[in-house]
Amino acid sequence: MPGRCLLYYVTDRTQFPGDESARRHTLFAKIAEAARAGVDYVQLREKDLSTRELEALARELVGQIATLRTENRELRTRLLINSRTDISLTVGADGVHLRSDDVSPRDVRHLISRSGHWPLPTSHFLTAASCHTPADVVRAASEGADFTVFAPVFEKKDRPGIPPAGLNSLREACKAKISVLALGGVTLENAALCLEAGAAGVAGIRLFQENRIEDVVRALSRLGQVKSEKSN
């Protein structure tokens, strides 16, 4: 949509203070905050949980978002589960986020076509794909992904050993015929550079978890509008 900066909140409850109960409470509150503020996508990425724990958490979150949708029919937030297509389908999430070494988006579509009994919440099950090179983005587009997340664009303070792809690589990736969201060290200060490089939006963990999400959405929406005006 012209003038929109797509926003993707990636969760990590382990960054919240307190015990497990407190962290989960904060996670639910943060996701509700994201939904009410107009964040487009939330990826449940709690990699330390067992399959049973992840499924239970995902099911609760699907219920929470469903309740929020009944309160506000204009709410557009979609919940994706990291890597676990089976859990996504079982709990009725909106989609799955595939790692770069995961099954392909085409494989996911094939699974869904054979599984008509799954309780899909919408008519279209989303598949997002992690990409680290422009070639990854082109491949994801050819395999039917709905959008891609390109990372890491900038150096991350907590993972200094991983070299950033950089803005030039992001710019090349954005030439593919698919929406590309920038991830990795993205802040309110450098997000404009990602949009100028052609990104359709930005993704992040700390960007959303360490800030008031309404403020993040407002600031990035303004950047999206500026980008749209410049392109017209």
C-alpha positions as CSV (number, residue, x, y, z in Angstrom):
1,M,0.0,0.0,0.0
2,P,1.5,3.4,-1.0
3,G,2.7,5.5,1.9
4,R,2.8,2.5,4.3
5,C,5.9,1.2,6.1
6,L,5.3,-2.4,6.9
7,L,6.1,-3.3,10.5
8,Y,7.2,-6.7,11.8
9,Y,7.6,-7.3,15.5
10,V,9.8,-10.4,16.3
11,T,9.3,-11.6,19.9
12,D,11.9,-12.6,22.4
13,R,10.4,-12.9,25.9
14,T,13.8,-13.8,27.4
15,Q,14.7,-10.2,27.1
16,F,12.0,-9.2,29.5
17,P,12.8,-9.0,33.3
18,G,11.4,-11.3,35.9
19,D,10.6,-15.0,36.1
20,E,8.9,-17.0,33.4
21,S,5.5,-16.0,34.5
22,A,6.3,-12.3,34.5
23,R,8.0,-12.6,31.1
24,R,5.0,-14.3,29.5
25,H,2.7,-11.7,31.0
26,T,4.8,-8.9,29.5
27,L,4.9,-10.8,26.1
28,F,1.1,-10.9,26.0
29,A,0.9,-7.3,26.9
30,K,3.4,-6.3,24.3
31,I,1.7,-8.2,21.5
32,A,-1.6,-6.6,22.4
33,E,0.1,-3.2,22.4
34,A,1.5,-4.0,18.9
35,A,-1.8,-5.1,17.6
36,R,-3.7,-2.0,18.9
37,A,-0.9,0.2,17.5
38,G,-1.3,-1.2,14.0
39,V,1.8,-3.4,13.6
40,D,1.3,-5.5,10.5
41,Y,3.0,-8.8,11.6
42,V,4.1,-10.4,14.8
43,Q,6.5,-13.4,14.7
44,L,6.4,-15.7,17.7
45,R,10.1,-16.6,17.9
46,E,10.6,-18.4,21.3
47,K,13.2,-20.9,20.2
48,D,13.9,-22.2,23.7
49,L,10.4,-23.7,24.2
50,S,9.5,-27.3,23.6
51,T,7.0,-28.2,20.9
52,R,4.3,-28.6,23.5
53,E,5.1,-25.3,25.2
54,L,5.3,-23.4,22.0
55,E,2.0,-24.8,20.8
56,A,0.3,-23.9,24.0
57,L,1.7,-20.4,23.9
58,A,0.8,-19.9,20.3
59,R,-2.7,-21.1,20.9
60,E,-3.2,-18.6,23.7
61,L,-1.9,-15.8,21.5
62,V,-4.2,-16.8,18.6
63,G,-7.0,-16.5,21.1
64,Q,-5.8,-13.1,22.3
65,I,-5.6,-11.7,18.8
66,A,-9.0,-13.1,17.8
67,T,-10.5,-11.3,20.8
68,L,-8.8,-8.0,19.8
69,R,-10.2,-8.5,16.3
70,T,-13.7,-8.7,17.6
71,E,-13.1,-5.5,19.5
72,N,-11.7,-3.7,16.4
73,R,-12.6,-5.1,13.0
74,E,-10.0,-2.9,11.4
75,L,-7.2,-4.5,13.3
76,R,-4.7,-5.9,10.7
77,T,-2.0,-7.6,12.8
78,R,-1.2,-11.1,11.6
79,L,0.5,-13.7,13.8
80,L,3.3,-15.9,12.3
81,I,5.1,-18.7,14.0
82,N,8.8,-19.1,13.6
83,S,9.7,-22.2,11.5
84,R,7.0,-24.5,12.8
85,T,4.4,-24.8,10.0
86,D,2.8,-27.7,11.8
87,I,2.1,-25.6,14.9
88,S,1.0,-22.6,12.8
89,L,-1.6,-24.7,11.1
90,T,-2.7,-26.6,14.2
91,V,-3.4,-23.5,16.3
92,G,-4.9,-21.5,13.4
93,A,-2.1,-18.8,13.2
94,D,-2.0,-16.5,10.2
95,G,1.2,-17.9,8.8
96,V,4.7,-19.2,9.3
97,H,8.1,-17.5,9.1
98,L,10.6,-19.8,7.4
99,R,14.3,-19.8,8.3
100,S,16.8,-19.6,5.4
101,D,17.6,-23.3,5.9
102,D,13.9,-24.3,6.3
103,V,11.5,-26.0,3.9
104,S,10.6,-23.8,0.9
105,P,7.4,-21.7,0.6
106,R,6.4,-24.0,-2.2
107,D,6.6,-27.0,0.2
108,V,4.3,-25.1,2.7
109,R,1.8,-24.4,-0.1
110,H,1.8,-28.1,-1.0
111,L,1.2,-29.1,2.6
112,I,-1.7,-26.7,2.9
113,S,-3.3,-28.0,-0.3
114,R,-3.3,-31.5,1.1
115,S,-4.7,-30.4,4.5
116,G,-8.1,-28.8,4.0
117,H,-9.2,-29.5,7.5
118,W,-6.7,-27.1,9.1
119,P,-8.5,-24.2,11.0
120,L,-7.1,-21.3,8.9
121,P,-8.1,-17.9,10.4
122,T,-8.1,-16.2,7.0
123,S,-8.4,-17.3,3.4
124,H,-4.6,-17.0,2.8
125,F,-1.9,-18.6,5.0
126,L,1.1,-16.3,4.9
127,T,4.7,-17.5,4.3
128,A,7.5,-15.2,5.1
129,A,11.1,-16.1,4.4
130,S,14.4,-15.1,6.0
131,C,17.0,-14.1,3.5
132,H,20.7,-13.1,3.8
133,T,21.6,-12.4,0.2
134,P,19.9,-10.9,-2.8
135,A,19.9,-14.4,-4.4
136,D,18.0,-15.7,-1.4
137,V,15.3,-13.0,-2.0
138,V,15.0,-13.9,-5.7
139,R,14.6,-17.6,-4.8
140,A,12.0,-16.9,-2.1
141,A,10.0,-14.9,-4.6
142,S,10.1,-17.7,-7.2
143,E,9.0,-20.2,-4.6
144,G,5.9,-18.2,-3.7
145,A,6.8,-16.5,-0.4
146,D,4.5,-13.6,0.5
147,F,7.3,-11.4,1.7
148,T,10.9,-11.7,2.8
149,V,13.0,-10.4,5.8
150,F,16.5,-9.5,4.8
151,A,19.1,-9.6,7.6
152,P,21.3,-8.4,9.1
153,V,21.4,-5.0,7.4
154,F,23.3,-3.3,10.2
155,E,25.8,-4.7,12.8
156,K,24.1,-5.9,15.9
157,K,25.6,-5.0,19.3
158,D,24.8,-8.4,20.8
159,R,26.2,-10.3,17.8
160,P,29.3,-8.4,16.6
161,G,30.8,-11.5,15.0
162,I,28.2,-11.6,12.2
163,P,29.1,-9.2,9.4
164,P,26.2,-6.9,8.3
165,A,24.9,-7.3,4.7
166,G,24.8,-3.5,4.4
167,L,22.6,-1.1,2.6
168,N,24.0,-1.8,-0.9
169,S,23.1,-5.5,-0.5
170,L,19.6,-4.5,0.8
171,R,19.2,-2.2,-2.2
172,E,20.0,-5.0,-4.6
173,A,17.7,-7.4,-2.8
174,C,14.8,-4.9,-3.1
175,K,15.0,-5.1,-6.9
176,A,13.2,-8.5,-6.6
177,K,9.5,-8.7,-7.3
178,I,8.6,-9.2,-3.6
179,S,8.3,-7.1,-0.5
180,V,11.5,-7.0,1.5
181,L,11.6,-6.0,5.1
182,A,14.9,-4.9,6.7
183,L,16.1,-6.6,9.9
184,G,19.2,-6.4,12.1
185,G,20.2,-3.4,14.0
186,V,17.4,-1.3,12.6
187,T,16.5,1.7,14.8
188,L,14.3,4.7,14.5
189,E,17.4,6.6,13.5
190,N,18.5,4.4,10.6
191,A,15.1,3.1,9.4
192,A,14.9,5.8,6.8
193,L,18.0,4.5,5.1
194,C,16.4,1.1,4.7
195,L,13.3,2.6,3.2
196,E,15.4,4.7,0.8
197,A,17.2,1.5,-0.2
198,G,13.8,0.1,-1.3
199,A,12.6,-1.8,1.7
200,A,8.9,-2.1,2.1
201,G,9.2,-2.0,5.9
202,V,11.3,-2.9,8.9
203,A,11.4,-5.7,11.4
204,G,13.0,-6.0,14.8
205,I,13.0,-7.3,18.4
206,R,14.3,-4.4,20.5
207,L,12.8,-1.8,18.2
208,F,9.4,-2.9,19.5
209,Q,10.2,-4.4,22.9
210,E,12.3,-1.5,24.2
211,N,10.1,1.3,23.0
212,R,6.5,2.4,23.2
213,I,5.1,0.7,20.1
214,E,2.6,3.5,19.4
215,D,5.5,5.9,19.1
216,V,7.5,3.5,16.9
217,V,4.5,3.1,14.6
218,R,3.9,6.8,14.4
219,A,7.5,7.6,13.6
220,L,7.9,4.9,10.9
221,S,4.5,5.7,9.4
222,R,5.8,9.3,8.8
223,L,8.9,7.9,7.1
224,G,6.8,5.7,4.9
225,Q,4.7,8.7,3.9
226,V,7.9,10.7,3.1
227,K,9.2,7.8,0.9
228,S,5.8,7.7,-0.9
229,E,5.9,11.5,-1.6
230,K,9.4,11.3,-2.9
231,S,8.6,8.5,-5.3
232,N,5.6,10.4,-6.8
